Amino acid sequence: GLVGSEMCIRDRNRLAELGQYELAETMFRRLLTDYLKGEISNVQPDEVTINTVLKSHVKAHAEAAAVSAERFLDQLDNFYEQQEQIRKKNRNDIHNVPNGTPRIVYEIQPTARARGIISNLWVQLRQPHRAWTIIEKAESVYHEKEKLFHQQHAATTNNDSISTIKKFRPDHISYRQIIGALCKMEDPPTSDLASKAEEVGERMCKMGHRLNLLTCNTISVSYTHLT
């Protein structure tokens, strides 16, 4: 019921504050399982729930927590794909949906913000290459959604759909954090690190973000101090 749901939310927030990411993940899975069963709960995990769990990984501030967070995101991606298959089947046979069809969970796919939370954790742990892998995945998801949108809405404009797609586009902060971390990994930086920072900057621009003066200077300075 409502009281139980409010307690669950408070518990998740508390776990996030304490960095208890394993317990936070367990509570998330329990919430998801209860919702899928239907008769137990109508409380659906959503974007806010996911981000709260990920904040517990950040609070733990450890490589094990970051690895666990990546695994958690992968599991959500796989679950989302399963849900998509159910949605497609229901759309294709709208008049013959069998009883006992699994429930649909919306807002379950990790957004760019969710991936950015873990990308930033890898940056804090001085592992920008791991952070870049997370953002590359976010870019891939965004491009897939953008492509699908144009295929389905070639002749119309749906502002709600466009707004939803933008939630999956990595923000400029994630790129700048990675660029800064790459240029600070070694003192002085290597040519490989400088080239990688430049590549991230180029990808940032392709995503529609601008390189500010500070970011440009960071990349330029890394080239002037090559080992």
MARGURO-985913 format. One record per residue (C-alpha): residue number from 1; x, y, z; residue in three letters. Coordinates in steps of 0.2 Angstrom, whole numbers, plus 5000, padded with zeros to 4 digits. Example, Ala and Ser with C-alpha at 12.3 -4.5 7.8 and 13.67 -1.06 7.14 Angstrom:
<bakols>
 resi    x    y    z resn
    1 5062 4978 5039  ALA
    2 5068 4995 5036  SER
</bakols>
This chain:
<bakols>
 resi    x    y    z resn
    1 5000 5000 5000  GLY
    2 5005 5018 5001  LEU
    3 5012 5018 5018  VAL
    4 5023 5003 5013  GLY
    5 5029 5012 4997  SER
    6 5033 5028 5007  GLU
    7 5044 5017 5019  MET
    8 5052 5009 5004  CYS
    9 5057 5026 4996  ILE
   10 5064 5032 5013  ARG
   11 5074 5016 5015  ASP
   12 5081 5018 4997  ARG
   13 5086 5036 5000  ASN
   14 5094 5031 5017  ARG
   15 5104 5017 5009  LEU
   16 5110 5029 4995  ALA
   17 5116 5041 5008  GLU
   18 5126 5027 5017  LEU
   19 5133 5020 5001  GLY
   20 5125 5003 5004  GLN
   21 5124 4999 4985  TYR
   22 5122 4980 4987  GLU
   23 5106 4982 4998  LEU
   24 5100 4996 4987  ALA
   25 5101 4985 4972  GLU
   26 5092 4971 4982  THR
   27 5078 4983 4987  MET
   28 5076 4988 4969  PHE
   29 5075 4970 4962  ARG
   30 5062 4967 4976  ARG
   31 5052 4982 4971  LEU
   32 5053 4976 4953  LEU
   33 5048 4958 4956  THR
   34 5033 4964 4967  ASP
   35 5027 4975 4953  TYR
   36 5028 4962 4940  LEU
   37 5018 4950 4951  LYS
   38 5004 4963 4951  GLY
   39 4994 4957 4966  GLU
   40 5008 4962 4978  ILE
   41 5011 4980 4972  SER
   42 5007 4993 4960  ASN
   43 5022 5004 4963  VAL
   44 5033 5004 4948  GLN
   45 5052 5007 4948  PRO
   46 5056 5022 4937  ASP
   47 5070 5034 4932  GLU
   48 5071 5042 4950  VAL
   49 5072 5025 4958  THR
   50 5086 5020 4947  ILE
   51 5096 5036 4950  ASN
   52 5094 5034 4969  THR
   53 5101 5016 4968  VAL
   54 5116 5023 4958  LEU
   55 5119 5037 4970  LYS
   56 5123 5023 4983  SER
   57 5137 5017 4972  HIS
   58 5144 5035 4970  VAL
   59 5143 5037 4989  LYS
   60 5153 5020 4992  ALA
   61 5166 5028 4981  HIS
   62 5175 5012 4977  ALA
   63 5180 5002 4961  GLU
   64 5169 4987 4967  ALA
   65 5154 4999 4968  ALA
   66 5157 5006 4950  ALA
   67 5159 4989 4943  VAL
   68 5143 4983 4952  SER
   69 5134 4999 4945  ALA
   70 5139 4994 4927  GLU
   71 5133 4977 4930  ARG
   72 5116 4985 4936  PHE
   73 5115 4996 4921  LEU
   74 5118 4981 4910  ASP
   75 5104 4971 4918  GLN
   76 5092 4985 4916  LEU
   77 5096 4986 4898  ASP
   78 5093 4968 4896  ASN
   79 5077 4969 4905  PHE
   80 5071 4984 4894  TYR
   81 5074 4974 4879  GLU
   82 5063 4960 4886  GLN
   83 5050 4973 4889  GLN
   84 5051 4979 4871  GLU
   85 5048 4962 4865  GLN
   86 5032 4961 4875  ILE
   87 5027 4978 4869  ARG
   88 5030 4974 4851  LYS
   89 5020 4957 4853  LYS
   90 5005 4966 4861  ASN
   91 5005 4980 4847  ARG
   92 5006 4967 4833  ASN
   93 4991 4957 4841  ASP
   94 4982 4971 4850  ILE
   95 4965 4961 4849  HIS
   96 4972 4945 4855  ASN
   97 4982 4949 4871  VAL
   98 4982 4933 4881  PRO
   99 4978 4933 4900  ASN
  100 4994 4932 4911  GLY
  101 5004 4943 4899  THR
  102 5019 4950 4909  PRO
  103 5016 4968 4915  ARG
  104 5025 4982 4906  ILE
  105 5037 4993 4916  VAL
  106 5040 5010 4909  TYR
  107 5055 5022 4912  GLU
  108 5066 5007 4916  ILE
  109 5079 5010 4903  GLN
  110 5094 5019 4910  PRO
  111 5094 5037 4904  THR
  112 5110 5048 4900  ALA
  113 5109 5055 4917  ARG
  114 5110 5038 4925  ALA
  115 5125 5033 4914  ARG
  116 5132 5050 4918  GLY
  117 5131 5047 4937  ILE
  118 5142 5031 4935  ILE
  119 5154 5039 4922  SER
  120 5157 5053 4935  ASN
  121 5161 5040 4948  LEU
  122 5174 5032 4936  TRP
  123 5181 5050 4934  VAL
  124 5182 5052 4953  GLN
  125 5191 5035 4954  LEU
  126 5204 5042 4941  ARG
  127 5199 5029 4927  GLN
  128 5192 5040 4913  PRO
  129 5194 5026 4900  HIS
  130 5180 5017 4910  ARG
  131 5170 5033 4911  ALA
  132 5171 5035 4892  TRP
  133 5165 5017 4889  THR
  134 5149 5022 4899  ILE
  135 5146 5038 4889  ILE
  136 5149 5028 4872  GLU
  137 5135 5017 4877  LYS
  138 5124 5032 4881  ALA
  139 5128 5039 4864  GLU
  140 5124 5022 4856  SER
  141 5107 5021 4864  VAL
  142 5103 5039 4860  TYR
  143 5107 5037 4841  HIS
  144 5096 5021 4841  GLU
  145 5082 5031 4848  LYS
  146 5084 5045 4836  GLU
  147 5085 5034 4821  LYS
  148 5069 5025 4826  LEU
  149 5060 5041 4829  PHE
  150 5064 5047 4812  HIS
  151 5058 5031 4804  GLN
  152 5042 5031 4813  GLN
  153 5038 5050 4813  HIS
  154 5045 5055 4796  ALA
  155 5030 5065 4792  ALA
  156 5025 5071 4809  THR
  157 5032 5080 4824  THR
  158 5029 5073 4841  ASN
  159 5036 5085 4854  ASN
  160 5034 5073 4868  ASP
  161 5044 5059 4859  SER
  162 5058 5072 4855  ILE
  163 5058 5077 4873  SER
  164 5059 5059 4879  THR
  165 5074 5055 4867  ILE
  166 5084 5070 4873  LYS
  167 5084 5062 4890  LYS
  168 5096 5049 4882  PHE
  169 5108 5061 4875  ARG
  170 5124 5063 4886  PRO
  171 5126 5081 4893  ASP
  172 5141 5092 4891  HIS
  173 5146 5090 4909  ILE
  174 5150 5071 4906  SER
  175 5161 5075 4892  TYR
  176 5171 5089 4900  ARG
  177 5174 5078 4916  GLN
  178 5181 5064 4905  ILE
  179 5192 5077 4895  ILE
  180 5199 5085 4911  GLY
  181 5202 5068 4919  ALA
  182 5212 5061 4904  LEU
  183 5223 5077 4904  CYS
  184 5227 5075 4922  LYS
  185 5230 5056 4922  MET
  186 5249 5059 4920  GLU
  187 5260 5074 4922  ASP
  188 5265 5078 4909  PRO
  189 5252 5069 4898  PRO
  190 5256 5057 4885  THR
  191 5252 5059 4867  SER
  192 5239 5045 4868  ASP
  193 5230 5054 4882  LEU
  194 5230 5070 4873  ALA
  195 5223 5062 4857  SER
  196 5210 5053 4867  LYS
  197 5205 5070 4875  ALA
  198 5203 5077 4858  GLU
  199 5193 5063 4852  GLU
  200 5181 5065 4866  VAL
  201 5180 5084 4862  GLY
  202 5175 5080 4844  GLU
  203 5162 5067 4850  ARG
  204 5155 5080 4862  MET
  205 5153 5093 4847  CYS
  206 5145 5079 4836  LYS
  207 5132 5077 4850  MET
  208 5127 5096 4848  GLY
  209 5137 5103 4863  HIS
  210 5150 5117 4862  ARG
  211 5168 5116 4869  LEU
  212 5170 5130 4881  ASN
  213 5186 5140 4882  LEU
  214 5192 5130 4898  LEU
  215 5190 5113 4889  THR
  216 5199 5119 4873  CYS
  217 5213 5126 4884  ASN
  218 5214 5109 4893  THR
  219 5216 5099 4877  ILE
  220 5228 5112 4870  SER
  221 5239 5113 4886  VAL
  222 5240 5093 4886  SER
  223 5248 5094 4868  TYR
  224 5261 5107 4873  THR
  225 5267 5096 4888  HIS
  226 5269 5080 4879  LEU
  227 5281 5067 4885  THR
</bakols>
